[in-house]
Amino acid sequence: MAYLSRLFGIRQAKDRPGAAAEHGVGPEPREMIARIRGHTMVTLPRLESLVQQVRHCEAAGLPGAFVECGVWKGGCMGLMALANLRYGSGRRDLHLFDAFTEICEPDEAIDGDRAVREVRSWAQTAGGTAGRLGPLTGFYDAFGGPGTLEENVALLERTIGYDARKIHYHKGWFQVTLPTDASGVGPIAILRLDGDWYASTRICLEHLYDLVVPSGFVIVDDYGTYDGCRRAVDEFIAGRGLDVQLQPVDSDCVYWVKD
Ligand SMILES: C[S@@+](CC[C@H](N)C(=O)[O-])C[C@H]1O[C@@H](n2cnc3c(N)ncnc32)[C@H](O)[C@@H]1O
């Protein structure tokens, strides 16, 4: 995380709204997390932080939808739905963007050694690292396979019982769905980006960042994990001339609060 401090002069996470320390992590978040644990690969500190971010949005009456790009089996969105049901006075629109199949290829020229290493170890021989928009067969085998639309529907609508009229599934590559679907999303209270690669992160910021409301949260799950994800965020911030304070959740995930 030292590079983060150098680049952005990070304030301590507890100084910012929605930081886990603000409300403490009591039994309620743990119970919610237990209900979605089998549907997410996201770490406990990130899940606890997400509950507090939703709780903050509800307490502050922040308008807007909860949006995740890269939902896999729906655990993080399920957690946001549960936290809305517990802390919110009204239901929010939930937008899920995902191919709902295996992840696409990283681009080894941008996404870095770790991405290339993981593709070589996890994906089957058809898997490449040339940034093609095709599914990397076998990439998620060790995690229980790719997340499907049906698994997300089952979790959100049947297990959690969230109002199906408020859930919007955007199936397909971000590069295809966002240019047409982003205009229908409306204001966003929480934008959670979990698409791993440079191109997947960049396209989401380009199409959705302007929809995030003032004081809304932008969460980037893989900022510290993959070179390409970090580069996409840094380039976007620099290109827009944004004055943001990146807050580390753990060694991989960061968030910021939009001014
Ligand atoms: C790391 S997983 C997401 C984990 C999830 N947030 C959770 O709670 O466990 C990344 C997901 O992003 C999807 N993804 C990555 N790049 C994408 C793209 N360009 N278009 C559509 N889906 C993409 C993958 O298919 C995968 O489902």
The ligand as an SDF file (V2000), in Angstrom:
LIG
                    3D

 27 29  0  0  0  0  0  0  0  0999 V2000
  -13.4910  -11.6680   -9.6690 C   0  0  0  0  0  0  0  0  0  0  0  0
  -15.0370  -12.0850  -10.3680 S   0  0  0  0  0  0  0  0  0  0  0  0
  -16.1830  -11.1260   -9.4290 C   0  0  0  0  0  0  0  0  0  0  0  0
  -16.3100  -11.5550   -8.0010 C   0  0  0  0  0  0  0  0  0  0  0  0
  -17.6010  -11.1290   -7.3410 C   0  0  0  0  0  0  0  0  0  0  0  0
  -17.7200   -9.7040   -7.2260 N   0  0  0  0  0  0  0  0  0  0  0  0
  -17.7820  -11.7770   -5.9970 C   0  0  0  0  0  0  0  0  0  0  0  0
  -18.5500  -11.2390   -5.1760 O   0  0  0  0  0  0  0  0  0  0  0  0
  -17.2070  -12.8380   -5.7520 O   0  0  0  0  0  0  0  0  0  0  0  0
  -14.9740  -11.2200  -11.9050 C   0  0  0  0  0  0  0  0  0  0  0  0
  -16.2430  -11.3110  -12.7170 C   0  0  0  0  0  0  0  0  0  0  0  0
  -16.1770  -10.2910  -13.7140 O   0  0  0  0  0  0  0  0  0  0  0  0
  -16.5950  -10.7980  -14.9510 C   0  0  0  0  0  0  0  0  0  0  0  0
  -15.9490   -9.9800  -15.9880 N   0  0  0  0  0  0  0  0  0  0  0  0
  -14.6640   -9.5550  -16.0380 C   0  0  0  0  0  0  0  0  0  0  0  0
  -14.4470   -8.8000  -17.1180 N   0  0  0  0  0  0  0  0  0  0  0  0
  -15.6410   -8.7150  -17.7730 C   0  0  0  0  0  0  0  0  0  0  0  0
  -16.0690   -8.0520  -18.9560 C   0  0  0  0  0  0  0  0  0  0  0  0
  -15.2340   -7.3170  -19.7000 N   0  0  0  0  0  0  0  0  0  0  0  0
  -17.3600   -8.1800  -19.3100 N   0  0  0  0  0  0  0  0  0  0  0  0
  -18.2360   -8.9280  -18.5690 C   0  0  0  0  0  0  0  0  0  0  0  0
  -17.8820   -9.5860  -17.4400 N   0  0  0  0  0  0  0  0  0  0  0  0
  -16.5960   -9.4820  -17.0380 C   0  0  0  0  0  0  0  0  0  0  0  0
  -16.1500  -12.2550  -14.9250 C   0  0  0  0  0  0  0  0  0  0  0  0
  -16.8580  -13.0490  -15.8330 O   0  0  0  0  0  0  0  0  0  0  0  0
  -16.4300  -12.6200  -13.4600 C   0  0  0  0  0  0  0  0  0  0  0  0
  -17.7550  -13.0990  -13.3100 O   0  0  0  0  0  0  0  0  0  0  0  0
  1  2  1  0
  2  3  1  0
  2 10  1  0
  3  4  1  0
  4  5  1  0
  5  6  1  0
  5  7  1  0
  7  8  2  0
  7  9  1  0
 10 11  1  0
 11 12  1  0
 11 26  1  0
 12 13  1  0
 13 14  1  0
 13 24  1  0
 14 15  1  0
 14 23  1  0
 15 16  2  0
 16 17  1  0
 17 18  1  0
 17 23  2  0
 18 19  1  0
 18 20  2  0
 20 21  1  0
 21 22  2  0
 22 23  1  0
 24 25  1  0
 24 26  1  0
 26 27  1  0
M  CHG  2   2   1   9  -1
M  END
$$$$
